[in-house]
Amino acid sequence: MAESVSQNVGKKLIQIDISSDTVCPWCFVGKKNLDKAMAIAKNQYDFEVFRGLGLEYSLNGLIGNTLDSHRLIFYAGQKAPEMQHNLVEELCLGYFTQGKSIGDREFLLEAARKLEGAAEFLEDPNNGLQEVQEELAKYSSRISGVPHYLIDGKYELSGAQSPEVFLGAFEAAAKGK
């Protein structure tokens, strides 16, 4: 599940591995703060990302099995990596601000409306299952909570960090410290 945001040659490439869950409010807060930090630093660094905000949270969303949301995120990363980031945003906005059920197939497909083949992919419960389980084992076996960020394979951040903390991690990674 990689998304590459690269525009200029010569800038330091910062790789970010993210372990998160689609029903964790702190993962959504962390995502928004990471987005802010990447926007601030876009002229200094290129990013490769594997996984007051002005939002009104609605905790009315039904908590359910998040596996299909993770399968869908995996599919987006394979089919249209540039859409993966937007899909995560749509899922989080729907769940956290509109009270949508994360396990509802209709909601998942609504969030993935621009992702061709999503309905067919989700029809078979085995599609993406092994890959999601492998990613879970690879990225989540060594952490105790989400969100969790691994910057350039060396710098670990846990929790919904501020944009300033992310910027500090980017700077440390760029310097190779």
Secondary structure, 3 states (H helix, E strand, C coil): CCEEECCCCCCEEEEEEEECCCCCHHHHHHHHHHHHHHHHHCCCEEEEECCCCCCCCCCCCCCCCCHHHHHHHHHHHHHCHHHHHHHHHHHHHHHHHHCCCCCCHHHHHHHCCCCCCHHHHHHCCCCCHHHHHHHHHHHHCCCCCCCEEEECCCEEEECCCCHHHHHHHHHHHHHCC
